[in-house]
Every structure is written in structure tokens, then in C-alpha cells.
């Protein structure tokens, strides 16, 4: 383990063509390609050298596309399960926890693995960046970016559905460099994304990029780096609930880097990703063996989103079909898409808290529920090395220890507002 930190050396590469090129600062797409493709970071360091634990997430900076160190980060924590493992009859169940659980060394104050994205993305930005970063979110991502950008003086505009404002809680004041706008009640995550895209057409605003941003994916991929370095090998199975599936794509990419590293095995872990019934667009496309998302009815999709407890899993336009996206990740790893009801997810979350000792978010309950069902079906065996990615937890504990307050929106827009009205509202906001 080394203690030093410096700008990471890397190139970018098109997943489709393999062509490598230089990152010009905020490159999101491969140049001169007709078909959309994700791009990846190709790091100078082929083997992962962990840095000082005190650097938090940045201890993984060899495989993060970052040029500067930000304060306040915490890395995912992996440990070997005892209680849940015994209950399920599993000998090698490892839990990677991203959230607030000081007893395990997990200190993410927003209680979500979205912090891994926010620190990595902002670490990729230049310190003197004058533009305003725009992030659309169903809740957890907004909370994470608000905290990180507030603490590190990064100008940020959040776009969140008004119905999801209860996710915007903080134990410390959010500074004025962070602003929040909403799409009116009755809207969902896709409407917030649409608003953010309109805003990014205006001068002075730029998109965070979502799945297209290598920093977001490689930040998420630190969950797998945490697991592999703790276990000493690449897991056999990877369980996670997905909305966009970006975290699973990140896991696949981290897996590939570990295979090249050579010290952790040369096999793929099976990606076992899950959705919350009745909102199941990724499941539907996967089971139809379709690279493209299937057509859907807008009104029905809105209703389905309203019914699920895990609102963060409500992305209707995930990076599933794009080259290097979730479809390719599932195919490459012989993975699968699984389902859990609200009731199954809640029961699983209760079991986790009973046997492991910490509360978890609804999305993590979905992932845990599908693990339980796959054990019951005999898909996974007692001696398989299993990574359960708990993407959020400890919120009950955090709010018990801290006094939290909500972040109020600076403006609430109607769904699909006129661009001139948007411009008028944002003038002088920063």
C-alpha cells in the first residue's frame, strides 16, 4: 500500500472499435463514430496499487480517472457475512457495504454508493472549472452530488422530481454553489432527465454524462475492487439491484481490469442484477433476448414507478442497448436479470437488519431478496464466492445520531417547460 496521490495517467478507448484517444478534459463519447458506444478508461497502471486508507475512495486512484484529491470521501467496505450467510447456508457470502455503518468502517454521510460516483466525477473536473455541472437524479445521486459539491466548492445544478424531495436530506447546510430545481409532482426520473438535457443546451451548463462518464462508472467499480482486494479473488457471483444498470456495467469493467491484473483470477463473475416489480423494463428486454429496450406505454410506466418502493430503480432509458452497456455486460458474464416484489424486498431488508445489524435501502432489499430466491432455487451453491452489493444503508442509524434537514428547491418547473422559461429562471441563479 502506497500513501502518495497524483493525477492518474490514462487514455480513453471506444468499446466498439477499440480505438484509443486522449481525454480532453470532459470527453464523454468517442470521436468520429457513427454508432453510439461507451468509452472506457485505459489506465497506465495495469496492476492495482492500493493507497493510504486515509484517502478514502481515492485509495483506488490508480483506476480512477481523476486529477485531484477531494476531501471527505469514504470507500466501500467489504466483510465476510456471518449472520445472513448462516441463515442462507452460504459459506462464502461477502457483503460490500456503501453507506453509514461506523462499526464496519463505512462512513458515507449520504448513506449511498452514489458518493463513489460523485467523488470520482468531481475529481475528474478541473479545479478552476467555471461552468455549472448538471445532474439529474431520482434522489440518492442528487444527495451525494450535493454533499460532495457543497464541501468542495463545485458549482452544481440538480434536477429532481418533486415527488422525490424526501431523499434530499442533509445533516449539514448545503452551500450556495449548489442549486436544486424540480419537475412538478406527478413527474418521474425520466422527466427530470429531460429537464436536465434542456438546461445543458444553455451556455454555461454542462452534463455530468451519466453512464457515458468514465469517472461515474469507475467510481462505482470501486465496490468490486473493495470486494476483490478483501477476498483475494474475483467473486463467482455479483448481486445488485439496478435502475440504469450503470453500476453493473462498472462491475463488469472492474472485473476485466482485475483479470488483466492477474492476481485475483481470470474469470468473470456472473452479474445477477435485479428490478423491483412491477417496473421491469430491463428484465423484459433481457428475457426477450432483445438488445433494444421494448416499447412501453408512458402512462403505464408512470403508474409502475409510482408502485415500486425502490424509486431509485426507475430509469426508463437505461444504457442497456449501447455498445459496452448492460446488455453486453450480461452476455459477457453469462449473467441474468431477476425480480423482487415490494414485499419480498422489505422482508429481505428486515432479515438483513436482523442478521447483519444494519438497516438497508429498498434497492438493496431488492438485491438481497433475489439472492435469497436464487439460493432457494439452487442457482448458487453454499461454497460459491458471492458478492452482495449493498448500495445504500445505515440511514436509520445516521438519522438517529444526527439532526437532518431537507433541501428546498429553488424552482419547480412544469413537465417539459419552454426553453425560454428555463433560461429566465436560471439567469442569475449562480
C-alpha positions in Angstrom: 0.0 0.0 0.0 1.4 3.4 -1.0 0.4 6.8 0.5 1.1 9.2 -2.4 -1.6 10.7 -4.6 -1.1 12.3 -8.0 -3.1 12.7 -11.2 -3.9 9.4 -12.7 -2.4 8.6 -16.1 -4.9 7.1 -18.6 -6.2 7.1 -22.2 -9.8 6.6 -23.3 -11.0 3.8 -25.6 -14.1 3.2 -27.6 -15.7 -0.1 -26.6 -16.9 -0.8 -30.1 -13.8 -0.1 -32.1 -11.0 -0.3 -29.5 -9.6 3.0 -30.7 -7.7 4.9 -28.0 -7.6 8.7 -27.7 -6.7 11.4 -25.2 -9.2 12.7 -22.6 -9.5 16.4 -23.5 -10.9 17.1 -20.0 -14.6 16.0 -20.2 -14.8 13.6 -23.1 -18.0 11.6 -23.0 -18.0 10.0 -26.5 -15.6 8.5 -28.9 -14.8 10.9 -31.8 -15.9 10.2 -35.3 -18.0 7.2 -34.6 -21.4 6.7 -36.3 -22.8 4.2 -33.8 -23.1 5.1 -30.1 -20.6 3.3 -27.9 -19.5 3.8 -24.3 -15.9 4.7 -23.8 -13.6 3.3 -21.2 -10.5 4.5 -19.3 -7.4 2.5 -20.0 -5.1 3.1 -17.1 -1.3 3.2 -17.2 -1.1 1.1 -14.0 -2.1 -2.4 -15.1 -1.9 -3.7 -11.5 -3.9 -2.0 -8.8 -1.7 -0.5 -6.0 -3.9 0.5 -3.0 -3.0 3.8 -1.5 -3.4 5.0 2.1 -6.8 4.2 3.7 -7.0 7.9 4.8 -7.5 8.9 1.2 -10.9 7.3 1.3 -12.2 6.5 -2.2 -9.0 7.8 -3.6 -7.1 4.9 -2.3 -8.3 3.3 -5.6 -7.0 6.2 -7.7 -4.8 4.0 -9.9 -8.1 3.0 -11.6 -10.0 6.3 -11.2 -9.7 9.0 -14.0 -9.0 11.8 -11.5 -6.7 14.7 -11.5 -7.2 16.0 -8.0 -8.0 14.8 -4.5 -11.2 15.9 -2.8 -11.9 16.0 0.9 -14.4 13.9 2.8 -14.7 10.7 0.8 -15.2 7.2 2.2 -14.7 3.9 0.3 -17.0 0.9 0.2 -16.3 -1.7 2.9 -16.3 -5.4 2.3 -16.7 -8.0 5.0 -17.5 -11.7 5.3 -21.1 -12.3 6.3 -21.8 -14.4 9.4 -25.5 -14.0 10.3 -27.1 -13.8 6.8 -24.7 -16.4 5.5 -25.6 -18.9 8.2 -29.3 -18.2 7.6 -28.9 -18.9 3.9 -26.4 -21.8 4.3 -23.7 -20.0 2.4 -20.0 -20.4 3.3 -18.5 -17.6 1.3 -21.0 -14.7 1.2 -19.2 -11.4 1.2 -21.1 -8.1 1.6 -19.8 -4.9 0.1 -21.5 -2.1 2.0 -21.7 1.5 0.9 -23.4 3.7 3.4 -23.2 4.7 7.0 -22.0 2.0 9.4 -19.2 3.2 11.6 -18.8 -0.2 13.3 -17.7 -1.6 9.9 -15.7 1.5 8.9 -18.3 2.7 6.5 -18.8 6.5 6.8 -20.7 7.7 3.8 -22.8 10.5 5.2 -25.3 10.3 2.4 -25.7 6.6 3.1 -25.4 5.7 -0.6 -22.8 4.3 -3.0 -23.6 7.3 -5.2 -20.9 9.0 -3.3 -18.4 6.8 -5.2 -19.7 8.4 -8.4 -19.8 12.0 -7.1 -16.2 12.0 -5.7 -14.8 10.4 -8.9 -16.7 12.7 -11.3 -15.8 15.8 -9.4 -12.2 14.6 -9.1 -12.1 14.4 -12.9 -13.1 18.1 -13.1 -10.6 20.9 -13.3 -10.3 22.9 -10.0 -10.9 26.1 -11.9 -14.0 24.9 -13.9 -16.3 27.9 -14.5 -19.3 26.0 -15.9 -22.1 24.6 -13.9 -22.4 20.8 -13.6 -25.9 19.5 -14.2 -27.1 16.2 -12.6 -30.5 14.6 -13.0 -31.5 12.2 -10.2 -34.3 10.2 -8.6 -32.8 11.1 -5.2 -29.7 9.3 -3.9 -27.4 10.6 -6.7 -28.6 14.2 -6.0 -27.9 13.8 -2.3 -24.4 12.5 -3.0 -23.5 15.2 -5.5 -25.0 18.0 -3.4 -22.9 16.9 -0.4 -19.6 16.4 -2.4 -20.0 19.6 -4.5 -21.0 21.7 -1.5 -18.0 20.5 0.5 -15.6 21.0 -2.4 -16.9 24.3 -3.9 -18.1 22.8 -7.2 -21.0 24.6 -8.9 -23.9 22.2 -9.3 -27.5 22.3 -10.5 -29.6 19.3 -9.5 -32.8 18.2 -11.4 -35.1 16.0 -9.3 -38.8 15.0 -9.5 -40.7 17.0 -6.9 -42.2 13.7 -5.5 -38.6 12.6 -4.6 -37.7 15.6 -2.5 -37.8 13.5 0.7 -34.5 12.0 -0.5 -32.8 15.4 -0.2 -31.8 15.4 3.5 -28.6 16.6 5.0 -27.0 16.9 8.4 -25.0 20.0 7.4 -26.0 23.1 5.4 -25.6 22.8 1.7 -23.7 25.9 0.3 -25.0 28.3 -2.3 -22.9 26.8 -5.0 -25.5 24.0 -5.2 -28.9 24.7 -6.6 -32.0 22.5 -6.9 -34.8 22.6 -9.5 -37.6 20.1 -9.7 -40.2 18.8 -12.2 -43.7 19.1 -10.8 -45.4 16.5 -8.7 -46.6 13.5 -10.7 -43.4 13.5 -12.8 -40.6 10.9 -12.6 -36.9 10.4 -13.1 -37.2 10.5 -16.9 -38.9 13.9 -16.7 -36.0 15.2 -14.6 -33.5 13.8 -17.1 -35.4 15.6 -19.9 -35.3 18.9 -18.0 -31.5 18.5 -17.4 -31.0 17.9 -21.1 -32.8 21.2 -21.9 -30.7 23.1 -19.3 -27.5 21.7 -20.9 -28.4 23.4 -24.2 -27.9 26.7 -22.4 -24.4 28.3 -22.3 -22.5 27.8 -19.0 -24.1 24.5 -18.1 -22.7 21.0 -18.9 -24.0 17.5 -18.4 -22.4 15.2 -15.9 -22.9 12.5 -18.5 -24.4 9.6 -16.6 -23.2 6.2 -17.8 -21.2 7.9 -20.5 -18.9 9.4 -18.0 -16.0 7.1 -17.3 -15.5 8.7 -13.9 -19.0 7.8 -12.8 -18.6 4.1 -13.8 -15.1 3.7 -12.4 -16.2 5.3 -9.1 -19.0 2.7 -8.9 -16.5 0.0 -9.8 -14.6 0.5 -6.6 -17.3 -1.7 -4.9 -15.8 -4.6 -6.9 -12.2 -3.5 -6.2 -13.1 -3.4 -2.5 -14.5 -7.0 -2.6 -11.7 -8.5 -4.7 -8.9 -7.0 -2.6 -10.6 -8.1 0.6 -11.4 -11.6 -0.6 -8.2 -12.1 -2.5 -10.0 -13.1 -5.7 -12.8 -12.1 -8.1 -16.2 -13.4 -6.8 -18.2 -16.0 -8.6 -21.5 -14.1 -8.4 -22.3 -10.4 -8.1 -25.8 -9.4 -6.9 -27.1 -5.8 -7.2 -30.4 -4.1 -7.9 -30.4 -1.8 -11.0 -32.2 1.2 -12.4 -29.9 2.2 -15.2 -27.6 -0.7 -14.8 -24.6 1.6 -14.8 -23.3 0.0 -11.6 -23.4 -3.4 -13.1 -21.5 -2.2 -16.2 -18.9 -0.7 -13.9 -18.6 -4.0 -12.0 -18.0 -5.8 -15.4 -15.3 -3.3 -16.3 -13.6 -3.6 -12.9 -13.8 -7.4 -13.3 -11.9 -7.1 -16.6 -9.2 -4.9 -15.1 -8.7 -7.4 -12.3 -8.4 -10.2 -14.8 -5.6 -8.3 -16.6 -4.0 -7.6 -13.2 -3.7 -11.3 -12.8 -3.5 -11.6 -9.0 -7.3 -12.1 -8.5 -8.2 -14.7 -11.0 -9.0 -14.7 -14.7 -12.8 -15.4 -14.6 -15.9 -13.4 -15.0 -18.3 -13.1 -12.0 -21.9 -13.7 -13.1 -23.8 -10.4 -12.9 -27.1 -11.1 -11.2 -29.0 -7.8 -11.4 -32.5 -7.2 -10.2 -35.5 -4.9 -10.6 -38.5 -4.0 -8.4 -41.9 -5.4 -9.6 -43.9 -4.0 -11.4 -41.3 -1.7 -13.0 -39.2 -4.2 -15.0 -38.0 -2.7 -18.4 -34.5 -4.3 -18.2 -35.9 -7.6 -17.2 -38.5 -7.5 -20.1 -35.8 -6.7 -22.7 -33.4 -9.3 -21.4 -35.9 -12.1 -21.2 -36.9 -11.3 -24.8 -33.2 -11.6 -25.7 -33.6 -8.1 -27.2 -30.6 -5.8 -27.4 -33.1 -2.9 -27.6 -35.5 -1.8 -24.9 -39.0 -2.9 -25.6 -41.8 -0.3 -26.4 -43.8 0.8 -23.4 -46.9 2.9 -22.6 -46.0 6.2 -20.9 -49.0 6.2 -18.6 -48.5 2.6 -17.6 -44.8 3.2 -16.9 -45.7 6.2 -14.7 -48.1 4.0 -12.7 -45.5 1.3 -12.3 -42.9 3.7 -11.0 -45.5 5.0 -8.5 -46.0 1.5 -7.2 -42.4 0.5 -6.5 -40.7 1.2 -3.2 -37.2 1.4 -4.6 -37.7 4.7 -6.5 -34.1 4.9 -7.4 -34.6 1.9 -9.8 -37.0 3.9 -12.0 -34.9 4.7 -15.1 -36.9 4.2 -18.3 -34.0 4.7 -20.6 -31.1 2.8 -19.2 -27.7 2.3 -21.0 -28.8 -1.2 -21.9 -28.5 -1.4 -25.7 -25.4 0.8 -26.3 -22.1 -0.9 -27.1 -20.4 -1.6 -23.8 -23.7 -1.3 -21.9 -25.7 -3.6 -19.7 -26.8 -6.0 -22.5 -23.1 -6.7 -23.4 -22.1 -7.0 -19.7 -24.8 -9.6 -19.1 -23.9 -11.5 -22.2 -20.2 -11.4 -21.5 -20.6 -12.7 -17.9 -23.5 -15.2 -18.6 -25.5 -13.1 -16.2 -29.2 -12.8 -15.5 -31.9 -10.3 -14.6 -34.0 -11.1 -11.5 -37.2 -9.7 -9.9 -38.5 -9.0 -6.4 -41.7 -7.5 -5.2 -42.0 -4.7 -2.7 -43.0 -7.3 0.0 -40.1 -9.6 -0.8 -37.6 -6.6 -0.8 -38.9 -5.4 2.6 -38.8 -8.9 4.1 -35.2 -9.2 2.8 -34.2 -5.8 4.3 -35.7 -6.9 7.6 -33.7 -10.1 7.5 -30.5 -8.2 6.7 -31.0 -5.9 9.6 -31.8 -8.8 11.9 -28.8 -11.0 10.9 -26.2 -8.4 10.0 -27.2 -5.5 12.3 -27.8 -2.5 10.0 -30.7 -1.1 8.0 -30.5 -1.0 4.2 -32.2 1.0 1.5 -35.1 -0.5 -0.6 -32.9 -1.1 -3.6 -30.5 -3.1 -1.5 -33.5 -5.0 -0.2 -34.4 -5.9 -3.8 -30.9 -7.3 -4.4 -30.9 -9.2 -1.1 -34.4 -10.7 -1.9 -33.2 -12.0 -5.2 -30.1 -13.6 -3.6 -32.4 -15.4 -1.2 -34.6 -16.6 -4.0 -31.6 -17.9 -6.0 -30.3 -19.8 -3.0 -33.7 -21.4 -2.6 -33.8 -22.3 -6.3 -30.3 -23.8 -6.1 -28.8 -21.5 -8.6 -26.0 -20.5 -6.3 -24.3 -23.1 -4.0 -23.0 -23.0 -0.5 -19.4 -22.8 -1.5 -19.7 -20.2 -4.3 -18.0 -16.9 -3.6 -20.8 -14.4 -3.6 -20.6 -10.6 -3.5 -23.8 -8.9 -2.4 -23.5 -5.2 -3.3 -25.4 -3.2 -0.7 -25.6 0.1 -2.5 -27.2 2.0 0.4 -27.7 1.6 4.1 -27.4 2.9 7.6 -29.9 5.8 7.0 -31.9 4.9 10.1 -28.7 4.8 12.1 -27.5 8.1 10.7 -30.7 9.9 11.3 -30.8 8.5 14.9 -27.3 10.0 15.5 -27.7 13.2 13.5 -30.2 16.0 13.1 -31.1 16.3 9.4 -32.9 18.9 7.4 -34.4 19.0 3.9 -33.0 20.9 0.9 -35.7 23.1 -0.5 -36.0 23.6 -4.3 -35.0 26.9 -5.9 -37.7 26.4 -8.5 -40.3 23.9 -9.6 -40.9 23.5 -13.3 -43.9 22.1 -15.1 -43.1 18.9 -17.1 -41.5 19.8 -20.4 -41.1 23.6 -19.9 -40.3 26.0 -22.6 -36.6 26.6 -23.0 -37.0 30.3 -22.7 -38.8 30.0 -19.4 -36.0 27.7 -18.2 -33.4 30.3 -19.3 -35.2 33.1 -17.5 -35.4 31.1 -14.2 -31.7 30.1 -14.3 -30.4 33.6 -15.1 -28.5 34.9 -12.1 -29.0 31.7 -10.1 -25.3 31.1 -9.8 
